[in-house]
Every structure is written in structure tokens, then in C-alpha cells.
Amino acid sequence: MKFSTTKKLITGITAAALLFAAGAPAAMAEEEVPSADASVGFYSQYIWRGFELSKDSIAIQPSVSVGYKGFGANLWASLDTDLYGADTHKWVETDYTLSYDGAYEKLGYGVGWIYYAINADGDSDTQEFYGTLSYDVITAPAFTIYYDTDNFAGDWYASLSFGHTFMIAEKYGLDLGLSLGYYFIADYFGPGDDYSELHDGILSAAMSFPVGEYIAITPEIYWSFPLSSEAEEFYKDNSFEGDDNFVYGGVSVSFSF
């Protein structure tokens, strides 16, 4: 079995996964001047594609991004402040992402490469390529496919996401999101016996509060849940306490310049 009940720490999705918690990278217009931003998030748990990757600890996740004319680069990491209850902290993951995003009228598109550097016993680094399409309407639908070419070669994950911002006041918007994922894991149950299911859903809510011109503080909350009975068993088999859904959240501080 590729993911055992020893709760092996597997690859995490990239900063984009949590910052685009609705599920998929959104296509962006080309920047006329270089842009950069940095953020750090403090979360009650680290959940990725239905996997519980932290337990009873705060996950601290910094991120730095730069972009110019559609090209982007991102560096993201995750620090477990109490690694599996062992009263120790550890940088468990560092992700590197290169991307290109563009748009034609209302249609957005993007491609990218993610390298996952895993700093956990028994785990290996891996990498994925992804492609995404989005459409600029009120529900902001986006469809993204990720394909692993390294440690989990042949595995792929598809995400359909929706999101909308409800303006509460002139400067404040409530961001609501929903993503639905389909997962294919080769040889999950044994040679030739794959896992191929409607897998996970994520509901998200966040509201950003600007502090001056360059800083924003954003409370966030998420609910990760299975989309099928097979996915429910998958969740249980790969969680610390046999849980089949997770509610978690935190706050992030971002700097844009």
C-alpha cells in the first residue's frame, strides 16, 4: 500500500494549495512591473488532499512569491511546532514552484512545475507538473490537473473549484470557496490495484483586513471532507485518530510590494 497506516508524511501541495484553498491556481493578468509578496500563516492543522499531516500542533507556513509578465516563482515551507506530539519542532516540507499564467478575454490559463522537498523520515522528494483553466465569471470556476513524474510517478489529481468575494464594506471582502477533487493513485491497494475515486471536498472562508498600504491580516477556516465511501475509508486509514473529515483554520499575515 503506497500510504500506510503508519501515517507516513507524504508530499504537500505547495503554498499555492493553502493560499488557493478553493483548490486551483487562478490565472492572472500579466504584470507590467515586477511584483513580490510574502506571507506567513499560523494554522491549527496541516491537511492536504484529505491527508492529516500534523497532529495537535501549530503549523507555521511562510511563503515568498515574485512575478513578472505572467511568469512566477514561489518558495513555501511548513514548520510543525510539535512533531506528532514528540515535543519537538521540525521543518517538514519545502516546496518550489515555477509557473506561467495568462488570460485571453475571460478565459484564464496556466502551467507550472512544483518540486516537493520532504524532510521526514522514510519519505522522498517528488515533483508534479500542472495545468489549469479558469473563467472570469461570478463563481470563478477553475479546473486544474496535477501529474506526478517522480516518487509517485503516474499518480494524478484533478480539482474543480469555485469561489466568490462578497463585499462587506469598501475595504473588506468575505472570500468563500469550494473545491472538489478526484484522485488516481497507482497501485494503492497493491500491484495493478489502483485507487481512482471522487476524493475530497474543501469548503473555505476567509476575510482580509488591510493594515496600511502593504500589509493584510486574514483569518481563514476550512472544512475538508470525503466525496465517496471509498474516500471516507481512505481518510480514516491515513489519519492519526481514524477521522474522516477535518475542520481547521488559522490566520495569515501577508506583505505585498
VOTI-407089 format. One record per residue (C-alpha): residue number from 0; residue in one letter; x, y, z. Coordinates in steps of 0.5 Angstrom, whole numbers. Example, Ala and Ser with C-alpha at 12.3 -4.5 7.8 and 13.67 -1.06 7.14 Angstrom:
 resi resn     X     Y     Z
    0    A    25    -9    16
    1    S    27    -2    14
END
This chain:
 resi resn     X     Y     Z
    0    M     0     0     0
    1    K     3     7    -2
    2    F     1    10     4
    3    S     1     6    10
    4    T    -3     7    17
    5    T     4     9    20
    6    K     2    16    18
    7    K     8    17    13
    8    L     8    24    12
    9    I     7    25     4
   10    T     8    31     0
   11    G     4    37     1
   12    I     2    41    -5
   13    T     5    48    -5
   14    A     4    54    -2
   15    A    -1    55    -7
   16    A    -5    50    -4
   17    L    -7    53     2
   18    L    -7    60    -1
   19    F   -11    58    -6
   20    A   -15    54    -2
   21    A   -21    54    -6
   22    G   -17    49   -10
   23    A   -13    51   -16
   24    P    -9    57   -18
   25    A   -12    62   -21
   26    A   -10    65   -28
   27    M    -7    72   -27
   28    A    -6    78   -32
   29    E     1    80   -34
   30    E     4    85   -29
   31    E     7    91   -33
   32    V    12    91   -27
   33    P    15    86   -23
   34    S    11    84   -16
   35    A    13    81   -10
   36    D     9    79    -4
   37    A    11    75     3
   38    S     6    72     8
   39    V     7    67    14
   40    G     1    63    16
   41    F    -1    60    23
   42    Y    -6    54    22
   43    S    -9    49    27
   44    Q    -7    43    23
   45    Y    -4    42    16
   46    I    -9    38    12
   47    W    -7    36     4
   48    R   -12    32     0
   49    G   -15    29     5
   50    F    -9    27     9
   51    E    -7    29    16
   52    L     0    32    16
   53    S     0    35    23
   54    K    -3    33    30
   55    D    -4    37    36
   56    S     1    43    34
   57    I     1    49    30
   58    A     3    49    23
   59    I     7    55    21
   60    Q     8    56    14
   61    P    12    62    11
   62    S    11    64     3
   63    V    15    68    -2
   64    S    13    70    -9
   65    V    15    74   -15
   66    G    12    75   -21
   67    Y    13    79   -28
   68    K     9    79   -34
   69    G     6    72   -32
   70    F    12    69   -30
   71    G    12    67   -23
   72    A    16    63   -17
   73    N    14    61   -10
   74    L    18    59    -4
   75    W    14    56     1
   76    A    15    52     7
   77    S    12    48    13
   78    L    14    48    20
   79    D    11    43    25
   80    T    12    46    32
   81    D    10    40    36
   82    L    12    34    31
   83    Y     7    28    32
   84    G     7    30    40
   85    A    14    29    41
   86    D    15    36    44
   87    T    20    38    38
   88    H    19    42    32
   89    K    22    41    25
   90    W    21    44    18
   91    V    18    38    15
   92    E    17    41     8
   93    T    20    46     3
   94    D    16    47    -4
   95    Y    19    51   -10
   96    T    14    53   -16
   97    L    15    56   -22
   98    S     9    58   -26
   99    Y     6    62   -32
  100    D    -1    65   -32
  101    G    -4    69   -37
  102    A   -11    70   -40
  103    Y   -15    71   -46
  104    E   -21    75   -45
  105    K   -25    72   -40
  106    L   -21    65   -40
  107    G   -15    64   -36
  108    Y   -10    59   -37
  109    G    -3    57   -33
  110    V     2    52   -33
  111    G     7    50   -27
  112    W    12    46   -24
  113    I    13    44   -17
  114    Y    18    41   -13
  115    Y    17    38    -6
  116    A    23    37    -2
  117    I    21    33     4
  118    N    24    33    11
  119    A    21    27    14
  120    D    24    20    16
  121    G    22    15    10
  122    D    20    20     5
  123    S    23    22    -1
  124    D    22    28    -5
  125    T    18    29   -11
  126    Q    15    33   -17
  127    E     9    35   -20
  128    F     7    39   -27
  129    Y     0    42   -27
  130    G    -4    46   -32
  131    T   -10    50   -30
  132    L   -16    53   -34
  133    S   -21    59   -31
  134    Y   -26    63   -33
  135    D   -28    70   -30
  136    V   -35    70   -28
  137    I   -38    71   -21
  138    T   -37    64   -19
  139    A   -30    64   -22
  140    P   -29    56   -24
  141    A   -23    53   -25
  142    F   -20    47   -27
  143    T   -13    44   -25
  144    I   -10    37   -26
  145    Y    -3    36   -23
  146    Y     1    30   -25
  147    D     7    27   -21
  148    T    13    25   -25
  149    D    18    23   -19
  150    N    17    19   -13
  151    F     9    18   -14
  152    A    10    17   -22
  153    G     3    16   -25
  154    D    -1    19   -20
  155    W    -5    25   -22
  156    Y   -10    29   -18
  157    A   -16    34   -21
  158    S   -19    40   -18
  159    L   -25    43   -20
  160    S   -26    50   -15
  161    F   -31    56   -15
  162    G   -30    62   -11
  163    H   -33    69   -10
  164    T   -32    75    -6
  165    F   -38    78    -2
  166    M   -36    86     0
  167    I   -38    87     7
  168    A   -35    94     7
  169    E   -31    99     2
  170    K   -24    95     4
  171    Y   -27    88     7
  172    G   -29    82     3
  173    L   -31    75     5
  174    D   -28    70     1
  175    L   -32    64     0
  176    G   -29    58    -4
  177    L   -31    50    -5
  178    S   -26    45    -9
  179    L   -28    38   -11
  180    G   -22    33   -12
  181    Y   -21    27   -16
  182    Y   -15    23   -14
  183    F   -12    17   -18
  184    I    -6    13   -14
  185    A    -3     8   -18
  186    D    -2     1   -14
  187    Y    -5     4    -8
  188    F    -8    -3    -6
  189    G    -3    -7    -9
  190    P     0    -8   -16
  191    G    -5    -7   -21
  192    D   -10    -5   -16
  193    D   -11     3   -16
  194    Y   -15     8   -12
  195    S   -19    12   -17
  196    E   -24    16   -14
  197    L   -28    22   -13
  198    H   -24    24    -7
  199    D   -24    31    -3
  200    G   -28    37    -2
  201    I   -26    43     1
  202    L   -30    49     4
  203    S   -26    55     6
  204    A   -28    62     8
  205    A   -23    68     9
  206    M   -23    75    10
  207    S   -17    80     9
  208    F   -16    86    14
  209    P   -11    91    11
  210    V    -6    95    15
  211    G    -4   101    12
  212    E    -2   100     4
  213    Y     2    94     4
  214    I     0    89    10
  215    A    -6    85    11
  216    I    -8    80    16
  217    T   -13    74    14
  218    P   -17    70    19
  219    E   -18    63    15
  220    I   -23    57    16
  221    Y   -23    50    12
  222    W   -27    44    12
  223    S   -24    38     9
  224    F   -29    32     8
  225    P   -29    26     3
  226    L   -33    25    -3
  227    S   -35    18    -3
  228    S   -35    12     1
  229    E   -28    10    -1
  230    A   -25    16     0
  231    E   -28    16     7
  232    E   -24    10     9
  233    F   -18    13     5
  234    Y   -19    19    10
  235    K   -19    14    16
  236    D   -14    10    14
  237    N    -9    16    13
  238    S   -11    20    20
  239    F    -8    19    26
  240    E   -14    18    30
  241    G   -18    15    24
  242    D   -22    21    23
  243    D   -26    22    16
  244    N   -26    30    16
  245    F   -23    36    19
  246    V   -24    43    21
  247    Y   -18    47    22
  248    G   -16    54    21
  249    G   -12    60    23
  250    V    -9    67    21
  251    S    -4    69    16
  252    V     0    76    15
  253    S     2    78     8
  254    F     6    83     5
  255    S     5    86    -2
  256    F    10    91    -5
END
